[in-house]
Amino acid sequence: MKLSYFFSQRVVSFGFLLACLVAGLFSSLSAKTAGDVRILIVTGGHGFEESAFFDMFRQINGVSFTQATFGSGAEEKLNPAGAKGFDVIVFYDMHQEKEPQWKGIEQLLRQGKGMVFLHHSLWSYDSTWPEYKNILGGRASSKEQVVPGPSPTSTYKHGQQVHVHIADNSDPITKGLHDFDIEDETYNHYWVDPKVHVLLTTDNDTSEHVIAWNHTYKKSRVVYIELGHGPSAYQSQDYQTLLRQAILWTAKR
């Protein structure tokens, strides 16, 4: 009788402790993610300093993320079913081919899924998916000339000191920002759709003049930001603010 009572009390105590732990864990997770913009970060095709890059997103308030890489599951998430749990998709990929994900991406755009394209994503789908340049609002190519001028292809230059000019400080994406300087990789001789809304420019002669823009494609809000090569950019408070506000704008927050 006493032994049975002892074990029953232990079971009750253990159950109570477990319930408290689960409740505390759930509360902690809810506090971290409740109300956050949920983003899917898509990478692949280009190496980068992963620890510093993802630490940047952990420092951005109001955002929680999941990461997927092309060739390791990203393709399965880029469709209405796979992306159902995300408000915005952030692309940081390069050198991708059209198949198999293009139809899913176009379905997401027709549904209004927000998309932010960063840095080397400008070079993706080089000549394999013509519509990509209209989705993103620009195009760089290592295979052919995309703008008139002396260079037969788009170009890049590491370690540049870039003075960034806010072209429209009334836009929600640039609100509160002032002209700033950043060390980053620049791109030049790339095409920018004249219909996009210009957010940032630079006079650095190794870069195109327009370096960030937004527009609407189908039902989706789309942003492209040329900046974002490495830790010197990731750690910039101006860049983090720009990225956060781009994510919020595409999520219609």
HUJOUR-V145593 format. One record per helix or strand of 3 or more residues. SS is the DSSP state (H for helix, E for strand). FROM is the first residue (numbers start at 1). TO is the last residue. If there is no record, write none. Layout:
SS|FROM|TO  SS|FROM|TO
This chain:
H|2|33  E|37|44  H|50|58  E|63|69  H|74|77  E|88|93  H|102|111  E|114|118  H|119|123  H|132|136  E|155|166  E|180|188  E|197|202  E|210|217  E|220|225  H|231|234  H|237|250
